[in-house]
């Protein structure tokens, strides 16, 4: 993309309503624009990051054998009355009536709706296990929306639902989701720690939240420092293997890690003092096992091998896709702007032309742009007739991981400058070597 043709409405000043880093930088970098309290339009740069995160989530759900569907944002209140949650959910639920005076609601979560789909089409244990998921917009009418996309009223969320014949099978689905989430977050450049948590209005006894450590996190967390040394890495998991999934769960949850809601001071004090940590965390996902809570209430049963009708065991699993955009920025930034991890960056690298209009510099930039594009990469070429300082400041603000700087002086020596946004280090390379380096970073074969 050529910056002169892109819609990137950056702001020089930070809007007064932005209280935390991610909100400030998302507004300044032209990623979002507030439409009303807690509701945002996603502008091109923000929308690209949102889609990158969404695609990683889809990839990892497919790897685990989960099946994507799409449910509506509007639901009938009748389903929620069946489960008993319509009145119990509270004022966060946006309720309304349609023109026929029927009670409706804007989806805050979809356990009832997916259970209705299941009970309408699945009747035998032979059709189990089954996990359905969607990535869809949700709405919760927060009493005080704040912090931009971190605590908005409208948000984009992956919500998945497993249906299993037995508790043992459902707990395997729980473990499998924990594994998929660990891999998902690492692909985004995040370390999200699974912590024992409270189930809230979803219900159930088994639940873990995934939290990213950040000073601006809303949750107070307590954990054993050893847990931050754990990495999922490139290990391959057979998701059908109960033993493998259980082993990963035990590895990542055996050390103390809890939110303030479930914190146990006595247990925490059993951790060696030098390893005890207290910090703030941003919730980016949660998994639940809640047994037959919804299936019994809504008649979601299957025939078992003896022909008896039994309620299925269920769980739900959420990832805050839009919230992750803010969480990544909170975890990865400096005083100049955002620092995107390679897995979610909106553009793979930036190209800065130090002397727009210079024939040699223009030609070198065009060649770089064409070569990178031919590799299936997306460079952002700053071809504007702006001073170099403004171009550098813009690239630092939007946070692309790599920048190639092209100027007449370097070209006389046959080199361009390749700079890492994260470390700030630069090196001079011939243009073809700079292309090869970027290709290697993103796993593309140079041509």
LUMRO-506248 format. One line per 2 residues: number of its first residue (from 1); their letters; for each residue x, y, z of C-alpha. Coordinates in steps of 0.2 Angstrom, whole numbers, plus 2048, in hexadecimal, padded with zeros to 3 digits. Layout:
BEGIN
NUM) A) X:Y:Z ~ ...
***
This chain:
BEGIN
1) XX) 800:800:800 ~ 806:811:7FC
3) XX) 803:81D:80A ~ 7FE:82B:7FE
5) XX) 7EF:821:7FA ~ 7EB:81A:80B
7) XX) 7DE:820:817 ~ 7E9:822:827
9) XX) 7E2:831:831 ~ 7F0:833:83E
11) XX) 7EE:840:84C ~ 7FC:84B:852
13) XX) 7F4:84D:863 ~ 7ED:840:86F
15) XX) 7DA:842:872 ~ 7D6:847:884
17) XX) 7CB:838:887 ~ 7D9:82B:884
19) XX) 7DF:825:895 ~ 7EA:816:890
21) XX) 7F8:813:884 ~ 7EE:808:878
23) XX) 7DF:814:877 ~ 7EB:823:874
25) XX) 7F5:81A:866 ~ 7E6:812:85E
27) XX) 7DE:823:85C ~ 7EE:82C:857
29) XX) 7F3:81F:84A ~ 7E2:820:842
31) XX) 7DD:80E:846 ~ 7CC:812:84E
33) XX) 7BF:821:850 ~ 7B3:822:85E
35) XX) 7A1:821:858 ~ 799:822:869
37) XX) 79E:81D:87B ~ 7A6:80C:87A
39) XX) 7A3:80A:867 ~ 7B0:80C:859
41) XX) 7B1:80D:847 ~ 7C0:802:841
43) XX) 7CB:80C:835 ~ 7D6:804:828
45) XX) 7E5:801:832 ~ 7DC:7FB:841
47) XX) 7D1:7F0:837 ~ 7E0:7E8:82F
49) XX) 7E7:7E3:840 ~ 7D6:7DD:846
51) XX) 7D5:7D2:837 ~ 7E7:7CB:83A
53) XX) 7E2:7C6:84B ~ 7D1:7BF:845
55) XX) 7DA:7B4:838 ~ 7E7:7AD:845
57) XX) 7D8:7A8:850 ~ 7CF:79F:842
59) XX) 7DF:796:83D ~ 7E2:78F:84F
61) XX) 7CF:78B:851 ~ 7D0:781:840
63) XX) 7E0:778:846 ~ 7D7:772:855
65) XX) 7C8:76C:84A ~ 7BB:779:850
67) XX) 7AE:77E:844 ~ 7AA:790:83F
69) XX) 798:797:83E ~ 790:7A8:83F
71) XX) 782:7AC:84B ~ 778:7BC:84B
73) XX) 77B:7CB:855 ~ 769:7CC:85A
75) XX) 761:7BF:865 ~ 74F:7BB:86B
77) XX) 74D:7BD:87E ~ 743:7AD:87E
79) XX) 753:7A2:87D ~ 75B:7AC:88C
81) XX) 74B:7A9:896 ~ 74D:796:893
83) XX) 75E:796:89A ~ 759:7A2:8A8
85) XX) 765:7B0:8A4 ~ 75A:7BD:89C
87) XX) 756:7C5:8AD ~ 766:7C0:8B6
89) XX) 773:7C7:8A9 ~ 771:7D9:8AF
91) XX) 771:7EA:8A7 ~ 780:7E6:89C
93) XX) 774:7DD:890 ~ 76D:7E9:883
95) XX) 75A:7E5:882 ~ 74E:7EB:876
97) XX) 73D:7E7:86D ~ 73A:7E5:85B
99) XX) 72B:7EC:851 ~ 721:7DD:856
101) XX) 724:7E1:869 ~ 72F:7D1:86B
103) XX) 73D:7D2:877 ~ 74E:7D2:86F
105) XX) 760:7D5:874 ~ 771:7D9:86D
107) XX) 77D:7CA:86F ~ 788:7CB:87E
109) XX) 78C:7B9:87D ~ 784:7AA:873
111) XX) 783:79A:87E ~ 770:79A:87C
113) XX) 770:79D:86A ~ 77D:78F:866
115) XX) 774:783:872 ~ 764:786:868
117) XX) 76E:782:858 ~ 775:772:85F
119) XX) 764:76C:866 ~ 75C:76F:855
121) XX) 768:764:84B ~ 772:758:856
123) XX) 76A:749:85E ~ 776:73B:860
125) XX) 787:738:86A ~ 78E:733:859
127) XX) 78E:745:854 ~ 799:74A:862
129) XX) 7A5:752:867 ~ 7A1:762:85E
131) XX) 7A8:774:860 ~ 7A0:782:857
133) XX) 7A7:794:858 ~ 7A5:7A5:850
135) XX) 7AD:7B6:850 ~ 7A0:7C3:851
137) XX) 79C:7D4:858 ~ 795:7D4:86A
139) XX) 78D:7E2:875 ~ 78E:7E4:887
141) XX) 787:7F5:88E ~ 796:7F9:899
143) XX) 791:806:8A7 ~ 7A1:80F:8A4
145) XX) 7AA:80B:893 ~ 7BC:810:893
147) XX) 7CD:80D:88D ~ 7C8:80C:87A
149) XX) 7C6:7FA:874 ~ 7CC:7F3:884
151) XX) 7BB:7F6:88D ~ 7AF:7FB:87F
153) XX) 79D:7F7:87E ~ 79D:7EF:86C
155) XX) 7AB:7E3:86A ~ 7B1:7D5:85E
157) XX) 7B3:7C4:866 ~ 7B6:7B2:862
159) XX) 7AA:7A7:86C ~ 7AB:794:86A
161) XX) 79F:787:872 ~ 7A3:774:874
163) XX) 796:766:876 ~ 79C:756:87D
165) XX) 794:746:884 ~ 79D:745:894
167) XX) 7A6:750:8A1 ~ 7B6:748:89C
169) XX) 7B4:74C:88A ~ 7AF:75E:88E
171) XX) 7BE:760:899 ~ 7C9:75B:88A
173) XX) 7C1:768:880 ~ 7C5:774:88E
175) XX) 7D7:76F:88E ~ 7D8:76F:87B
177) XX) 7D2:781:87B ~ 7DF:786:887
179) XX) 7EC:77F:87C ~ 7E5:788:86C
181) XX) 7E4:798:875 ~ 7F7:797:87B
183) XX) 7FC:795:869 ~ 7F0:7A2:863
185) XX) 7F7:7B0:86E ~ 809:7AB:86B
187) XX) 806:7AD:859 ~ 801:7BF:85D
189) XX) 811:7C2:866 ~ 808:7C2:877
191) XX) 80B:7B8:887 ~ 7FA:7B5:88E
193) XX) 7FA:7AC:89E ~ 7EC:7A0:8A3
195) XX) 7E5:7A5:8B4 ~ 7D8:79D:8BF
197) XX) 7C9:7A9:8BE ~ 7B7:7AC:8C3
199) XX) 7AA:7A6:8B7 ~ 79E:7B5:8B9
201) XX) 78D:7B4:8B0 ~ 793:7A6:8A4
203) XX) 793:79A:8B2 ~ 79C:78A:8B6
205) XX) 7AA:784:8C1 ~ 7B9:782:8B5
207) XX) 7BF:792:8AE ~ 7D0:79B:8A9
209) XX) 7D3:7AC:8A3 ~ 7E1:7B1:898
211) XX) 7EA:7C1:89D ~ 7F8:7CB:895
213) XX) 802:7D4:8A2 ~ 801:7E7:8A0
215) XX) 802:7F6:8AC ~ 7F1:7FC:8A6
217) XX) 7E8:7EB:8A8 ~ 7D7:7EC:8B2
219) XX) 7DA:7DC:8BB ~ 7E6:7D9:8CA
221) XX) 7EF:7C9:8C8 ~ 7FA:7BE:8D3
223) XX) 806:7B1:8CB ~ 816:7A7:8CD
225) XX) 823:7AF:8C2 ~ 828:79E:8BB
227) XX) 819:79F:8B0 ~ 820:7AD:8A6
229) XX) 82E:7A2:8A0 ~ 822:795:898
231) XX) 820:796:885 ~ 815:78B:87A
233) XX) 821:78D:86B ~ 820:782:85C
235) XX) 81B:772:864 ~ 80E:768:85B
237) XX) 7FF:761:864 ~ 7F3:754:85F
239) XX) 7E3:75C:865 ~ 7DA:74B:865
241) XX) 7E6:745:873 ~ 7DF:748:884
243) XX) 7F0:745:88C ~ 7F9:752:881
245) XX) 7ED:75F:884 ~ 7EC:75B:897
247) XX) 7FF:75C:898 ~ 7FF:76D:890
249) XX) 7F2:773:89C ~ 7FB:76D:8AB
251) XX) 80B:775:8A5 ~ 803:786:8A4
253) XX) 7F7:785:8B2 ~ 801:77C:8C0
255) XX) 80A:78C:8C6 ~ 800:799:8D0
257) XX) 7F7:7A5:8C5 ~ 7E6:7AD:8CA
259) XX) 7DC:7BD:8C8 ~ 7D7:7C7:8D7
261) XX) 7C6:7BF:8D7 ~ 7CD:7AE:8DA
263) XX) 7DD:7B2:8E3 ~ 7E1:7A7:8F2
265) XX) 7EE:7AF:8FD ~ 7F2:79F:906
267) XX) 7F6:796:8F6 ~ 800:7A5:8EF
269) XX) 80B:7A5:8FF ~ 810:793:8FB
271) XX) 819:79A:8EB ~ 82B:79F:8F0
273) XX) 82C:7B1:8F4 ~ 838:7B6:8E6
275) XX) 82C:7AF:8D9 ~ 81C:7B7:8DF
277) XX) 816:7C5:8D4 ~ 807:7D1:8D5
279) XX) 803:7DB:8C5 ~ 7F5:7E1:8BA
281) XX) 7EE:7D7:8AB ~ 7E3:7D9:89C
283) XX) 7D7:7CB:899 ~ 7D7:7C6:887
285) XX) 7CE:7B5:888 ~ 7C5:7A9:893
287) XX) 7C0:797:892 ~ 7B2:78E:89C
289) XX) 7AB:77D:8A0 ~ 799:77E:8A7
291) XX) 793:76D:8A5 ~ 780:76B:8A1
293) XX) 77B:77C:8A7 ~ 774:781:896
295) XX) 770:770:88F ~ 765:76B:89D
297) XX) 75C:77C:89D ~ 759:77C:88B
299) XX) 757:769:887 ~ 767:767:87D
301) XX) 768:754:87E ~ 76F:746:874
303) XX) 76B:733:874 ~ 77A:729:87C
305) XX) 780:718:877 ~ 772:710:881
307) XX) 764:71B:879 ~ 762:726:888
309) XX) 760:739:886 ~ 76D:742:890
311) XX) 772:755:891 ~ 782:759:888
313) XX) 791:761:892 ~ 796:772:88C
315) XX) 7A3:77F:88D ~ 7A6:790:885
317) XX) 7B6:798:880 ~ 7B9:7AB:87B
319) XX) 7C7:7B5:874 ~ 7C5:7C8:874
321) XX) 7CB:7CC:862 ~ 7C8:7DF:862
323) XX) 7CF:7E0:874 ~ 7DE:7D7:86E
325) XX) 7E3:7E6:863 ~ 7E4:7F1:873
327) XX) 7EC:7E3:87D ~ 7FA:7E1:871
329) XX) 7FE:7F4:870 ~ 7FE:7F4:883
331) XX) 80B:7E6:883 ~ 815:7ED:875
333) XX) 818:7FF:873 ~ 824:80D:877
335) XX) 823:820:879 ~ 824:822:866
337) XX) 815:817:862 ~ 80F:805:85F
339) XX) 81B:7F6:85C ~ 812:7E9:853
341) XX) 817:7D6:855 ~ 81A:7CF:843
343) XX) 80B:7C3:845 ~ 7FE:7D1:845
345) XX) 806:7E0:83D ~ 7FB:7E9:831
347) XX) 809:7EB:824 ~ 819:7E0:824
349) XX) 825:7EE:822 ~ 826:801:81E
351) XX) 82F:809:810 ~ 835:81B:813
353) XX) 83B:825:804 ~ 846:833:80B
355) XX) 846:83D:7FB ~ 835:83B:7F2
357) XX) 838:841:7E0 ~ 84A:83C:7DF
359) XX) 84A:830:7D0 ~ 856:823:7D7
361) XX) 84E:823:7E8 ~ 83C:822:7E0
363) XX) 842:813:7D5 ~ 84A:80A:7E4
365) XX) 83A:80C:7EE ~ 82F:806:7E0
367) XX) 83B:7F6:7DE ~ 83A:7F2:7F0
369) XX) 827:7F4:7F1 ~ 825:7E9:7E1
371) XX) 831:7DB:7E8 ~ 829:7DB:7F9
373) XX) 817:7DA:7F2 ~ 81D:7CC:7E6
375) XX) 821:7C2:7F5 ~ 810:7C4:7FC
377) XX) 815:7D1:809 ~ 80C:7E1:80C
379) XX) 818:7F0:80D ~ 812:801:811
381) XX) 81B:80E:806 ~ 81C:81F:80D
383) XX) 81D:828:7FC ~ 817:839:803
385) XX) 820:849:800 ~ 823:84B:812
387) XX) 833:84F:81C ~ 83D:840:822
389) XX) 839:843:835 ~ 826:843:832
391) XX) 828:832:828 ~ 832:82A:836
393) XX) 826:830:844 ~ 817:82A:83A
395) XX) 81F:818:838 ~ 824:818:84A
397) XX) 812:81C:84F ~ 80A:80F:845
399) XX) 817:802:84B ~ 81B:7F8:83C
401) XX) 829:7EB:841 ~ 835:7EF:833
403) XX) 839:7FF:829 ~ 844:800:81A
405) XX) 84B:812:817 ~ 850:817:806
407) XX) 85A:827:802 ~ 866:82E:7F5
409) XX) 875:82D:801 ~ 873:81A:805
411) XX) 86F:816:7F3 ~ 880:81D:7ED
413) XX) 888:810:7F8 ~ 87B:803:7F2
415) XX) 872:801:802 ~ 862:804:80B
417) XX) 85F:804:81E ~ 855:7F7:826
419) XX) 84E:7FB:838 ~ 846:7F1:845
421) XX) 838:7FA:84E ~ 83A:7F0:85E
423) XX) 84C:7F2:861 ~ 850:802:857
425) XX) 85F:7FA:84F ~ 863:7FD:83D
427) XX) 86F:7F6:830 ~ 873:7FA:81E
429) XX) 870:7ED:811 ~ 86F:7EC:7FE
431) XX) 85C:7ED:7F9 ~ 85C:7DB:7F4
433) XX) 862:7D5:805 ~ 856:7E0:80E
435) XX) 848:7D8:804 ~ 84F:7C7:808
437) XX) 850:7CB:81B ~ 83E:7D0:81C
439) XX) 839:7C1:812 ~ 842:7B6:81F
441) XX) 83A:7BE:82D ~ 828:7BB:826
443) XX) 82C:7A9:820 ~ 82C:7AE:80D
445) XX) 838:7A8:800 ~ 841:7B6:7F8
447) X) 840:7B6:7E5
***
